[in-house]
């Protein structure tokens, strides 16, 4: 899961560093990421999806533009 966290942080930083300038304003782009890892061979896709989704909402509640582990 550490490698996933590192890659997710790299992606988050790249997205954050890009802005979309227009004639009227600069639009900042951010991303929140939730990560889940398969810890048990019996873990299903649905279970992992729910774990990642819960982690995503933790990122959003923490102020967005962050990564959370499920």
N, CA, C and O atoms as a Tripos MOL2 file, in Angstrom:
@<TRIPOS>MOLECULE
protein
  280   279    70     0     0
PROTEIN
NO_CHARGES

@<TRIPOS>ATOM
      1 N           0.8310   -1.1860    0.0000 N.3       1 UNK1
      2 CA          0.0000    0.0000    0.0000 C.3       1 UNK1
      3 C           0.8780    1.2530    0.0000 C.2       1 UNK1
      4 O           0.4410    2.3140   -0.4440 O.2       1 UNK1
      5 N           2.1140    1.1350    0.4950 N.am      2 UNK2
      6 CA          3.0030    2.2940    0.5220 C.3       2 UNK2
      7 C           3.2890    2.7980   -0.8910 C.2       2 UNK2
      8 O           3.2830    4.0040   -1.1370 O.2       2 UNK2
      9 N           3.5400    1.8720   -1.8210 N.am      3 UNK3
     10 CA          3.8080    2.2740   -3.2000 C.3       3 UNK3
     11 C           2.5900    2.9670   -3.8110 C.2       3 UNK3
     12 O           2.7330    3.9450   -4.5460 O.2       3 UNK3
     13 N           1.4120    2.4680   -3.5120 N.am      4 UNK4
     14 CA          0.1800    3.1000   -4.0060 C.3       4 UNK4
     15 C           0.0420    4.5130   -3.4590 C.2       4 UNK4
     16 O          -0.3620    5.4250   -4.1810 O.2       4 UNK4
     17 N           0.3740    4.6950   -2.1960 N.am      5 UNK5
     18 CA          0.2970    6.0180   -1.5740 C.3       5 UNK5
     19 C           1.2770    6.9830   -2.2260 C.2       5 UNK5
     20 O           0.9500    8.1460   -2.4630 O.2       5 UNK5
     21 N           2.4710    6.4980   -2.5110 N.am      6 UNK6
     22 CA          3.4870    7.3420   -3.1550 C.3       6 UNK6
     23 C           3.0190    7.7570   -4.5430 C.2       6 UNK6
     24 O           3.1050    8.9320   -4.9020 O.2       6 UNK6
     25 N           2.5270    6.8060   -5.3230 N.am      7 UNK7
     26 CA          2.0400    7.1120   -6.6770 C.3       7 UNK7
     27 C           0.8390    8.0570   -6.6270 C.2       7 UNK7
     28 O           0.7390    8.9750   -7.4420 O.2       7 UNK7
     29 N          -0.0560    7.8430   -5.6900 N.am      8 UNK8
     30 CA         -1.2240    8.7140   -5.5540 C.3       8 UNK8
     31 C          -0.7970   10.1300   -5.1850 C.2       8 UNK8
     32 O          -1.3570   11.0970   -5.7020 O.2       8 UNK8
     33 N           0.1790   10.2640   -4.3060 N.am      9 UNK9
     34 CA          0.6800   11.5910   -3.9240 C.3       9 UNK9
     35 C           1.3440   12.2750   -5.1100 C.2       9 UNK9
     36 O           1.1700   13.4780   -5.3010 O.2       9 UNK9
     37 N           2.0960   11.5340   -5.9050 N.am     10 UNK10
     38 CA          2.7100   12.1090   -7.1040 C.3      10 UNK10
     39 C           1.6330   12.6140   -8.0600 C.2      10 UNK10
     40 O           1.7430   13.7150   -8.5990 O.2      10 UNK10
     41 N           0.6010   11.8130   -8.2680 N.am     11 UNK11
     42 CA         -0.5070   12.2100   -9.1320 C.3      11 UNK11
     43 C          -1.2110   13.4420   -8.5790 C.2      11 UNK11
     44 O          -1.5130   14.3700   -9.3290 O.2      11 UNK11
     45 N          -1.4740   13.4620   -7.2760 N.am     12 UNK12
     46 CA         -2.1420   14.6100   -6.6480 C.3      12 UNK12
     47 C          -1.3300   15.8850   -6.8470 C.2      12 UNK12
     48 O          -1.8880   16.9340   -7.1670 O.2      12 UNK12
     49 N          -0.0100   15.7950   -6.6580 N.am     13 UNK13
     50 CA          0.8610   16.9630   -6.8010 C.3      13 UNK13
     51 C           0.9000   17.4610   -8.2480 C.2      13 UNK13
     52 O           0.8950   18.6680   -8.4900 O.2      13 UNK13
     53 N           0.9390   16.5440   -9.1980 N.am     14 UNK14
     54 CA          0.9390   16.9350  -10.6130 C.3      14 UNK14
     55 C          -0.3560   17.6560  -10.9650 C.2      14 UNK14
     56 O          -0.3330   18.7030  -11.6120 O.2      14 UNK14
     57 N          -1.4710   17.1010  -10.5420 N.am     15 UNK15
     58 CA         -2.7680   17.7250  -10.8340 C.3      15 UNK15
     59 C          -2.8580   19.0940  -10.1780 C.2      15 UNK15
     60 O          -3.3250   20.0500  -10.7970 O.2      15 UNK15
     61 N          -2.4140   19.1950   -8.9330 N.am     16 UNK16
     62 CA         -2.4760   20.4750   -8.2140 C.3      16 UNK16
     63 C          -1.6090   21.5380   -8.8870 C.2      16 UNK16
     64 O          -1.9520   22.7200   -8.8670 O.2      16 UNK16
     65 N          -0.4860   21.1250   -9.4830 N.am     17 UNK17
     66 CA          0.4470   22.0900  -10.0740 C.3      17 UNK17
     67 C          -0.0580   22.6760  -11.3870 C.2      17 UNK17
     68 O           0.4850   23.6690  -11.8700 O.2      17 UNK17
     69 N          -1.0710   22.0830  -11.9590 N.am     18 UNK18
     70 CA         -1.6330   22.5930  -13.2030 C.3      18 UNK18
     71 C          -2.8110   23.5070  -12.9000 C.2      18 UNK18
     72 O          -3.6550   23.2100  -12.0540 O.2      18 UNK18
     73 N          -2.8450   24.5990  -13.5960 N.am     19 UNK19
     74 CA         -3.9950   25.4870  -13.4740 C.3      19 UNK19
     75 C          -4.5320   25.7340  -14.8720 C.2      19 UNK19
     76 O          -3.8590   25.4690  -15.8680 O.2      19 UNK19
     77 N          -5.7190   26.2320  -14.9310 N.am     20 UNK20
     78 CA         -6.3760   26.4730  -16.2020 C.3      20 UNK20
     79 C          -6.6370   27.9660  -16.3350 C.2      20 UNK20
     80 O          -7.7270   28.4410  -16.0170 O.2      20 UNK20
     81 N          -5.6270   28.7130  -16.8120 N.am     21 UNK21
     82 CA         -5.8370   30.1610  -16.9130 C.3      21 UNK21
     83 C          -6.8440   30.5030  -18.0130 C.2      21 UNK21
     84 O          -6.8300   29.9150  -19.0940 O.2      21 UNK21
     85 N          -7.6860   31.4340  -17.7210 N.am     22 UNK22
     86 CA         -8.6090   31.9650  -18.7230 C.3      22 UNK22
     87 C          -8.4700   33.4750  -18.6790 C.2      22 UNK22
     88 O          -7.6940   34.0110  -17.8870 O.2      22 UNK22
     89 N          -9.2000   34.1410  -19.5070 N.am     23 UNK23
     90 CA         -9.1150   35.5970  -19.5220 C.3      23 UNK23
     91 C          -9.6560   36.2140  -18.2380 C.2      23 UNK23
     92 O          -9.2550   37.3190  -17.8720 O.2      23 UNK23
     93 N         -10.5510   35.5260  -17.5550 N.am     24 UNK24
     94 CA        -11.2190   36.1010  -16.3980 C.3      24 UNK24
     95 C         -10.6430   35.6610  -15.0650 C.2      24 UNK24
     96 O         -10.6520   36.4260  -14.1010 O.2      24 UNK24
     97 N         -10.1380   34.4250  -15.0020 N.am     25 UNK25
     98 CA         -9.6850   33.9110  -13.7170 C.3      25 UNK25
     99 C          -8.7760   32.7040  -13.9080 C.2      25 UNK25
    100 O          -8.6960   32.1390  -14.9990 O.2      25 UNK25
    101 N          -8.1020   32.3220  -12.8490 N.am     26 UNK26
    102 CA         -7.3120   31.0960  -12.8490 C.3      26 UNK26
    103 C          -8.1130   30.0410  -12.1010 C.2      26 UNK26
    104 O          -8.5360   30.2570  -10.9660 O.2      26 UNK26
    105 N          -8.3150   28.9160  -12.7380 N.am     27 UNK27
    106 CA         -9.0640   27.8210  -12.1350 C.3      27 UNK27
    107 C          -8.0670   26.8160  -11.5710 C.2      27 UNK27
    108 O          -7.2670   26.2440  -12.3110 O.2      27 UNK27
    109 N          -8.1170   26.6070  -10.2740 N.am     28 UNK28
    110 CA         -7.2260   25.6410   -9.6390 C.3      28 UNK28
    111 C          -7.8780   24.2620   -9.6770 C.2      28 UNK28
    112 O          -9.0770   24.1190   -9.4420 O.2      28 UNK28
    113 N          -7.0720   23.2630   -9.9740 N.am     29 UNK29
    114 CA         -7.5600   21.8910  -10.0610 C.3      29 UNK29
    115 C          -6.9320   21.0850   -8.9330 C.2      29 UNK29
    116 O          -5.7160   21.1210   -8.7440 O.2      29 UNK29
    117 N          -7.7540   20.3620   -8.1880 N.am     30 UNK30
    118 CA         -7.2550   19.4990   -7.1130 C.3      30 UNK30
    119 C          -7.9240   18.1330   -7.2280 C.2      30 UNK30
    120 O          -8.8660   17.9490   -7.9990 O.2      30 UNK30
    121 N          -7.4220   17.1840   -6.4500 N.am     31 UNK31
    122 CA         -7.9800   15.8370   -6.4820 C.3      31 UNK31
    123 C          -7.9360   15.2300   -5.0880 C.2      31 UNK31
    124 O          -6.9840   15.4380   -4.3360 O.2      31 UNK31
    125 N          -8.9590   14.4940   -4.7610 N.am     32 UNK32
    126 CA         -8.9890   13.6950   -3.5350 C.3      32 UNK32
    127 C          -8.9760   12.2310   -3.9520 C.2      32 UNK32
    128 O          -9.6760   11.8400   -4.8860 O.2      32 UNK32
    129 N          -8.1760   11.4210   -3.2570 N.am     33 UNK33
    130 CA         -8.0040   10.0220   -3.6380 C.3      33 UNK33
    131 C          -8.2180    9.1320   -2.4220 C.2      33 UNK33
    132 O          -7.6940    9.3980   -1.3410 O.2      33 UNK33
    133 N          -8.9930    8.0780   -2.6150 N.am     34 UNK34
    134 CA         -9.1730    7.0500   -1.5890 C.3      34 UNK34
    135 C          -8.5290    5.7610   -2.0600 C.2      34 UNK34
    136 O          -8.7430    5.3390   -3.1970 O.2      34 UNK34
    137 N          -7.7460    5.1330   -1.2040 N.am     35 UNK35
    138 CA         -7.0240    3.9060   -1.5560 C.3      35 UNK35
    139 C          -7.4600    2.7780   -0.6310 C.2      35 UNK35
    140 O          -7.5950    2.9630    0.5790 O.2      35 UNK35
    141 N          -7.6780    1.6120   -1.2210 N.am     36 UNK36
    142 CA         -7.9750    0.4030   -0.4470 C.3      36 UNK36
    143 C          -7.0530   -0.7020   -0.9340 C.2      36 UNK36
    144 O          -6.7340   -0.7750   -2.1200 O.2      36 UNK36
    145 N          -6.6300   -1.5560   -0.0230 N.am     37 UNK37
    146 CA         -5.7450   -2.6710   -0.3730 C.3      37 UNK37
    147 C          -6.4150   -3.9880   -0.0180 C.2      37 UNK37
    148 O          -7.1390   -4.0920    0.9710 O.2      37 UNK37
    149 N          -6.1610   -4.9750   -0.8330 N.am     38 UNK38
    150 CA         -6.6950   -6.3130   -0.5770 C.3      38 UNK38
    151 C          -5.8250   -6.9710    0.4820 C.2      38 UNK38
    152 O          -4.6740   -7.3220    0.2210 O.2      38 UNK38
    153 N          -6.3790   -7.1350    1.6800 N.am     39 UNK39
    154 CA         -5.6360   -7.6980    2.8080 C.3      39 UNK39
    155 C          -5.9540   -9.1680    3.0310 C.2      39 UNK39
    156 O          -5.1700   -9.9020    3.6320 O.2      39 UNK39
    157 N          -7.1000   -9.5830    2.5450 N.am     40 UNK40
    158 CA         -7.5650  -10.9580    2.7380 C.3      40 UNK40
    159 C          -7.9340  -11.5170    1.3680 C.2      40 UNK40
    160 O          -8.6110  -10.8380    0.5970 O.2      40 UNK40
    161 N          -7.5080  -12.7290    1.0490 N.am     41 UNK41
    162 CA         -7.8600  -13.3010   -0.2520 C.3      41 UNK41
    163 C          -9.3720  -13.3330   -0.5140 C.2      41 UNK41
    164 O          -9.8050  -13.3670   -1.6660 O.2      41 UNK41
    165 N         -10.1510  -13.3210    0.5390 N.am     42 UNK42
    166 CA        -11.6100  -13.3600    0.3850 C.3      42 UNK42
    167 C         -12.2140  -11.9860    0.1020 C.2      42 UNK42
    168 O         -13.4050  -11.8900   -0.1940 O.2      42 UNK42
    169 N         -11.4030  -10.9110    0.1870 N.am     43 UNK43
    170 CA        -11.9240   -9.5720   -0.0880 C.3      43 UNK43
    171 C         -12.4490   -9.5100   -1.5200 C.2      43 UNK43
    172 O         -11.7600   -9.8970   -2.4640 O.2      43 UNK43
    173 N         -13.6590   -9.0250   -1.6670 N.am     44 UNK44
    174 CA        -14.2770   -8.9160   -2.9870 C.3      44 UNK44
    175 C         -14.0580   -7.5210   -3.5580 C.2      44 UNK44
    176 O         -13.6730   -6.5940   -2.8460 O.2      44 UNK44
    177 N         -14.3090   -7.3930   -4.8510 N.am     45 UNK45
    178 CA        -14.2240   -6.0820   -5.4840 C.3      45 UNK45
    179 C         -15.1830   -5.1100   -4.8040 C.2      45 UNK45
    180 O         -14.8220   -3.9650   -4.5310 O.2      45 UNK45
    181 N         -16.3930   -5.5620   -4.5350 N.am     46 UNK46
    182 CA        -17.3920   -4.6950   -3.8980 C.3      46 UNK46
    183 C         -16.9050   -4.1990   -2.5400 C.2      46 UNK46
    184 O         -17.0900   -3.0290   -2.2040 O.2      46 UNK46
    185 N         -16.2850   -5.0780   -1.7610 N.am     47 UNK47
    186 CA        -15.7520   -4.6960   -0.4550 C.3      47 UNK47
    187 C         -14.6500   -3.6480   -0.6160 C.2      47 UNK47
    188 O         -14.6440   -2.6370    0.0870 O.2      47 UNK47
    189 N         -13.7200   -3.8900   -1.5400 N.am     48 UNK48
    190 CA        -12.6200   -2.9480   -1.7590 C.3      48 UNK48
    191 C         -13.1300   -1.6110   -2.2820 C.2      48 UNK48
    192 O         -12.6200   -0.5560   -1.9060 O.2      48 UNK48
    193 N         -14.1260   -1.6590   -3.1420 N.am     49 UNK49
    194 CA        -14.7230   -0.4370   -3.6680 C.3      49 UNK49
    195 C         -15.3150    0.3960   -2.5340 C.2      49 UNK49
    196 O         -15.1250    1.6110   -2.4850 O.2      49 UNK49
    197 N         -16.0220   -0.2530   -1.6350 N.am     50 UNK50
    198 CA        -16.6070    0.4580   -0.4890 C.3      50 UNK50
    199 C         -15.5220    1.0410    0.4030 C.2      50 UNK50
    200 O         -15.6650    2.1590    0.8980 O.2      50 UNK50
    201 N         -14.4350    0.2990    0.6160 N.am     51 UNK51
    202 CA        -13.3200    0.7880    1.4350 C.3      51 UNK51
    203 C         -12.6780    2.0200    0.7890 C.2      51 UNK51
    204 O         -12.4090    3.0130    1.4650 O.2      51 UNK51
    205 N         -12.4370    1.9460   -0.5170 N.am     52 UNK52
    206 CA        -11.8350    3.0740   -1.2320 C.3      52 UNK52
    207 C         -12.7720    4.2750   -1.2440 C.2      52 UNK52
    208 O         -12.3250    5.4140   -1.1070 O.2      52 UNK52
    209 N         -14.0640    4.0280   -1.4080 N.am     53 UNK53
    210 CA        -15.0460    5.1090   -1.4060 C.3      53 UNK53
    211 C         -15.0970    5.8030   -0.0490 C.2      53 UNK53
    212 O         -15.1650    7.0300    0.0200 O.2      53 UNK53
    213 N         -15.0640    5.0270    1.0250 N.am     54 UNK54
    214 CA        -15.0490    5.6090    2.3750 C.3      54 UNK54
    215 C         -13.7770    6.4270    2.5830 C.2      54 UNK54
    216 O         -13.8210    7.5010    3.1840 O.2      54 UNK54
    217 N         -12.6430    5.9240    2.0870 N.am     55 UNK55
    218 CA        -11.3840    6.6640    2.2070 C.3      55 UNK55
    219 C         -11.4450    7.9600    1.4060 C.2      55 UNK55
    220 O         -10.9320    8.9880    1.8480 O.2      55 UNK55
    221 N         -12.0650    7.9160    0.2370 N.am     56 UNK56
    222 CA        -12.2290    9.1190   -0.5770 C.3      56 UNK56
    223 C         -13.0120   10.1800    0.1830 C.2      56 UNK56
    224 O         -12.6170   11.3460    0.2010 O.2      56 UNK56
    225 N         -14.1070    9.7920    0.8040 N.am     57 UNK57
    226 CA        -14.9020   10.7600    1.5610 C.3      57 UNK57
    227 C         -14.1460   11.2800    2.7800 C.2      57 UNK57
    228 O         -14.3670   12.4170    3.1960 O.2      57 UNK57
    229 N         -13.2660   10.4780    3.3560 N.am     58 UNK58
    230 CA        -12.3980   10.9740    4.4340 C.3      58 UNK58
    231 C         -11.4920   12.0790    3.9080 C.2      58 UNK58
    232 O         -11.2790   13.0860    4.5830 O.2      58 UNK58
    233 N         -10.9580   11.8920    2.7020 N.am     59 UNK59
    234 CA        -10.1190   12.9300    2.0890 C.3      59 UNK59
    235 C         -10.9050   14.2100    1.8790 C.2      59 UNK59
    236 O         -10.4130   15.3020    2.1600 O.2      59 UNK59
    237 N         -12.1110   14.0770    1.3920 N.am     60 UNK60
    238 CA        -12.9380   15.2580    1.1500 C.3      60 UNK60
    239 C         -13.2830   15.9670    2.4540 C.2      60 UNK60
    240 O         -13.2600   17.1960    2.5140 O.2      60 UNK60
    241 N         -13.5990   15.2110    3.4910 N.am     61 UNK61
    242 CA        -13.9380   15.8080    4.7810 C.3      61 UNK61
    243 C         -12.7230   16.4570    5.4340 C.2      61 UNK61
    244 O         -12.8690   17.3810    6.2340 O.2      61 UNK61
    245 N         -11.5350   15.9850    5.1010 N.am     62 UNK62
    246 CA        -10.3070   16.5400    5.6730 C.3      62 UNK62
    247 C          -9.8920   17.8310    4.9750 C.2      62 UNK62
    248 O          -8.8640   18.4150    5.3190 O.2      62 UNK62
    249 N         -10.6630   18.2740    4.0160 N.am     63 UNK63
    250 CA        -10.3540   19.5280    3.3550 C.3      63 UNK63
    251 C         -10.0400   19.3870    1.8850 C.2      63 UNK63
    252 O          -9.6400   20.3590    1.2430 O.2      63 UNK63
    253 N         -10.2080   18.2190    1.3470 N.am     64 UNK64
    254 CA         -9.9910   17.9410   -0.0710 C.3      64 UNK64
    255 C          -8.5090   18.0150   -0.4390 C.2      64 UNK64
    256 O          -7.6590   18.3480    0.3870 O.2      64 UNK64
    257 N          -8.2270   17.6950   -1.6980 N.am     65 UNK65
    258 CA         -6.8600   17.7010   -2.2170 C.3      65 UNK65
    259 C          -5.9250   16.8710   -1.3410 C.2      65 UNK65
    260 O          -4.8380   17.3180   -0.9750 O.2      65 UNK65
    261 N          -6.3620   15.6630   -1.0140 N.am     66 UNK66
    262 CA         -5.5460   14.8040   -0.1580 C.3      66 UNK66
    263 C          -5.7860   13.3390   -0.4930 C.2      66 UNK66
    264 O          -6.6290   13.0020   -1.3240 O.2      66 UNK66
    265 N          -5.0320   12.4870    0.1660 N.am     67 UNK67
    266 CA         -5.1040   11.0460   -0.0340 C.3      67 UNK67
    267 C          -5.4280   10.3990    1.3010 C.2      67 UNK67
    268 O          -4.8650   10.7670    2.3320 O.2      67 UNK67
    269 N          -6.3400    9.4310    1.2770 N.am     68 UNK68
    270 CA         -6.6820    8.6820    2.4890 C.3      68 UNK68
    271 C          -6.6340    7.1950    2.1850 C.2      68 UNK68
    272 O          -6.9490    6.7610    1.0770 O.2      68 UNK68
    273 N          -6.2370    6.4280    3.1820 N.am     69 UNK69
    274 CA         -6.1670    4.9790    3.0540 C.3      69 UNK69
    275 C          -7.3760    4.3450    3.7100 C.2      69 UNK69
    276 O          -7.7930    4.7470    4.7960 O.2      69 UNK69
    277 N          -7.9420    3.3380    3.0320 N.am     70 UNK70
    278 CA         -9.1130    2.6580    3.5640 C.3      70 UNK70
    279 C          -8.7540    1.3820    4.2630 C.2      70 UNK70
    280 O          -9.6350    0.6870    4.7700 O.2      70 UNK70
@<TRIPOS>BOND
     1     1     2 1
     2     2     3 1
     3     3     4 2
     4     3     5 am
     5     5     6 1
     6     6     7 1
     7     7     8 2
     8     7     9 am
     9     9    10 1
    10    10    11 1
    11    11    12 2
    12    11    13 am
    13    13    14 1
    14    14    15 1
    15    15    16 2
    16    15    17 am
    17    17    18 1
    18    18    19 1
    19    19    20 2
    20    19    21 am
    21    21    22 1
    22    22    23 1
    23    23    24 2
    24    23    25 am
    25    25    26 1
    26    26    27 1
    27    27    28 2
    28    27    29 am
    29    29    30 1
    30    30    31 1
    31    31    32 2
    32    31    33 am
    33    33    34 1
    34    34    35 1
    35    35    36 2
    36    35    37 am
    37    37    38 1
    38    38    39 1
    39    39    40 2
    40    39    41 am
    41    41    42 1
    42    42    43 1
    43    43    44 2
    44    43    45 am
    45    45    46 1
    46    46    47 1
    47    47    48 2
    48    47    49 am
    49    49    50 1
    50    50    51 1
    51    51    52 2
    52    51    53 am
    53    53    54 1
    54    54    55 1
    55    55    56 2
    56    55    57 am
    57    57    58 1
    58    58    59 1
    59    59    60 2
    60    59    61 am
    61    61    62 1
    62    62    63 1
    63    63    64 2
    64    63    65 am
    65    65    66 1
    66    66    67 1
    67    67    68 2
    68    67    69 am
    69    69    70 1
    70    70    71 1
    71    71    72 2
    72    71    73 am
    73    73    74 1
    74    74    75 1
    75    75    76 2
    76    75    77 am
    77    77    78 1
    78    78    79 1
    79    79    80 2
    80    79    81 am
    81    81    82 1
    82    82    83 1
    83    83    84 2
    84    83    85 am
    85    85    86 1
    86    86    87 1
    87    87    88 2
    88    87    89 am
    89    89    90 1
    90    90    91 1
    91    91    92 2
    92    91    93 am
    93    93    94 1
    94    94    95 1
    95    95    96 2
    96    95    97 am
    97    97    98 1
    98    98    99 1
    99    99   100 2
   100    99   101 am
   101   101   102 1
   102   102   103 1
   103   103   104 2
   104   103   105 am
   105   105   106 1
   106   106   107 1
   107   107   108 2
   108   107   109 am
   109   109   110 1
   110   110   111 1
   111   111   112 2
   112   111   113 am
   113   113   114 1
   114   114   115 1
   115   115   116 2
   116   115   117 am
   117   117   118 1
   118   118   119 1
   119   119   120 2
   120   119   121 am
   121   121   122 1
   122   122   123 1
   123   123   124 2
   124   123   125 am
   125   125   126 1
   126   126   127 1
   127   127   128 2
   128   127   129 am
   129   129   130 1
   130   130   131 1
   131   131   132 2
   132   131   133 am
   133   133   134 1
   134   134   135 1
   135   135   136 2
   136   135   137 am
   137   137   138 1
   138   138   139 1
   139   139   140 2
   140   139   141 am
   141   141   142 1
   142   142   143 1
   143   143   144 2
   144   143   145 am
   145   145   146 1
   146   146   147 1
   147   147   148 2
   148   147   149 am
   149   149   150 1
   150   150   151 1
   151   151   152 2
   152   151   153 am
   153   153   154 1
   154   154   155 1
   155   155   156 2
   156   155   157 am
   157   157   158 1
   158   158   159 1
   159   159   160 2
   160   159   161 am
   161   161   162 1
   162   162   163 1
   163   163   164 2
   164   163   165 am
   165   165   166 1
   166   166   167 1
   167   167   168 2
   168   167   169 am
   169   169   170 1
   170   170   171 1
   171   171   172 2
   172   171   173 am
   173   173   174 1
   174   174   175 1
   175   175   176 2
   176   175   177 am
   177   177   178 1
   178   178   179 1
   179   179   180 2
   180   179   181 am
   181   181   182 1
   182   182   183 1
   183   183   184 2
   184   183   185 am
   185   185   186 1
   186   186   187 1
   187   187   188 2
   188   187   189 am
   189   189   190 1
   190   190   191 1
   191   191   192 2
   192   191   193 am
   193   193   194 1
   194   194   195 1
   195   195   196 2
   196   195   197 am
   197   197   198 1
   198   198   199 1
   199   199   200 2
   200   199   201 am
   201   201   202 1
   202   202   203 1
   203   203   204 2
   204   203   205 am
   205   205   206 1
   206   206   207 1
   207   207   208 2
   208   207   209 am
   209   209   210 1
   210   210   211 1
   211   211   212 2
   212   211   213 am
   213   213   214 1
   214   214   215 1
   215   215   216 2
   216   215   217 am
   217   217   218 1
   218   218   219 1
   219   219   220 2
   220   219   221 am
   221   221   222 1
   222   222   223 1
   223   223   224 2
   224   223   225 am
   225   225   226 1
   226   226   227 1
   227   227   228 2
   228   227   229 am
   229   229   230 1
   230   230   231 1
   231   231   232 2
   232   231   233 am
   233   233   234 1
   234   234   235 1
   235   235   236 2
   236   235   237 am
   237   237   238 1
   238   238   239 1
   239   239   240 2
   240   239   241 am
   241   241   242 1
   242   242   243 1
   243   243   244 2
   244   243   245 am
   245   245   246 1
   246   246   247 1
   247   247   248 2
   248   247   249 am
   249   249   250 1
   250   250   251 1
   251   251   252 2
   252   251   253 am
   253   253   254 1
   254   254   255 1
   255   255   256 2
   256   255   257 am
   257   257   258 1
   258   258   259 1
   259   259   260 2
   260   259   261 am
   261   261   262 1
   262   262   263 1
   263   263   264 2
   264   263   265 am
   265   265   266 1
   266   266   267 1
   267   267   268 2
   268   267   269 am
   269   269   270 1
   270   270   271 1
   271   271   272 2
   272   271   273 am
   273   273   274 1
   274   274   275 1
   275   275   276 2
   276   275   277 am
   277   277   278 1
   278   278   279 1
   279   279   280 2
@<TRIPOS>SUBSTRUCTURE
     1 UNK1         2 RESIDUE 1 A UNK
     2 UNK2         6 RESIDUE 1 A UNK
     3 UNK3        10 RESIDUE 1 A UNK
     4 UNK4        14 RESIDUE 1 A UNK
     5 UNK5        18 RESIDUE 1 A UNK
     6 UNK6        22 RESIDUE 1 A UNK
     7 UNK7        26 RESIDUE 1 A UNK
     8 UNK8        30 RESIDUE 1 A UNK
     9 UNK9        34 RESIDUE 1 A UNK
    10 UNK10       38 RESIDUE 1 A UNK
    11 UNK11       42 RESIDUE 1 A UNK
    12 UNK12       46 RESIDUE 1 A UNK
    13 UNK13       50 RESIDUE 1 A UNK
    14 UNK14       54 RESIDUE 1 A UNK
    15 UNK15       58 RESIDUE 1 A UNK
    16 UNK16       62 RESIDUE 1 A UNK
    17 UNK17       66 RESIDUE 1 A UNK
    18 UNK18       70 RESIDUE 1 A UNK
    19 UNK19       74 RESIDUE 1 A UNK
    20 UNK20       78 RESIDUE 1 A UNK
    21 UNK21       82 RESIDUE 1 A UNK
    22 UNK22       86 RESIDUE 1 A UNK
    23 UNK23       90 RESIDUE 1 A UNK
    24 UNK24       94 RESIDUE 1 A UNK
    25 UNK25       98 RESIDUE 1 A UNK
    26 UNK26      102 RESIDUE 1 A UNK
    27 UNK27      106 RESIDUE 1 A UNK
    28 UNK28      110 RESIDUE 1 A UNK
    29 UNK29      114 RESIDUE 1 A UNK
    30 UNK30      118 RESIDUE 1 A UNK
    31 UNK31      122 RESIDUE 1 A UNK
    32 UNK32      126 RESIDUE 1 A UNK
    33 UNK33      130 RESIDUE 1 A UNK
    34 UNK34      134 RESIDUE 1 A UNK
    35 UNK35      138 RESIDUE 1 A UNK
    36 UNK36      142 RESIDUE 1 A UNK
    37 UNK37      146 RESIDUE 1 A UNK
    38 UNK38      150 RESIDUE 1 A UNK
    39 UNK39      154 RESIDUE 1 A UNK
    40 UNK40      158 RESIDUE 1 A UNK
    41 UNK41      162 RESIDUE 1 A UNK
    42 UNK42      166 RESIDUE 1 A UNK
    43 UNK43      170 RESIDUE 1 A UNK
    44 UNK44      174 RESIDUE 1 A UNK
    45 UNK45      178 RESIDUE 1 A UNK
    46 UNK46      182 RESIDUE 1 A UNK
    47 UNK47      186 RESIDUE 1 A UNK
    48 UNK48      190 RESIDUE 1 A UNK
    49 UNK49      194 RESIDUE 1 A UNK
    50 UNK50      198 RESIDUE 1 A UNK
    51 UNK51      202 RESIDUE 1 A UNK
    52 UNK52      206 RESIDUE 1 A UNK
    53 UNK53      210 RESIDUE 1 A UNK
    54 UNK54      214 RESIDUE 1 A UNK
    55 UNK55      218 RESIDUE 1 A UNK
    56 UNK56      222 RESIDUE 1 A UNK
    57 UNK57      226 RESIDUE 1 A UNK
    58 UNK58      230 RESIDUE 1 A UNK
    59 UNK59      234 RESIDUE 1 A UNK
    60 UNK60      238 RESIDUE 1 A UNK
    61 UNK61      242 RESIDUE 1 A UNK
    62 UNK62      246 RESIDUE 1 A UNK
    63 UNK63      250 RESIDUE 1 A UNK
    64 UNK64      254 RESIDUE 1 A UNK
    65 UNK65      258 RESIDUE 1 A UNK
    66 UNK66      262 RESIDUE 1 A UNK
    67 UNK67      266 RESIDUE 1 A UNK
    68 UNK68      270 RESIDUE 1 A UNK
    69 UNK69      274 RESIDUE 1 A UNK
    70 UNK70      278 RESIDUE 1 A UNK
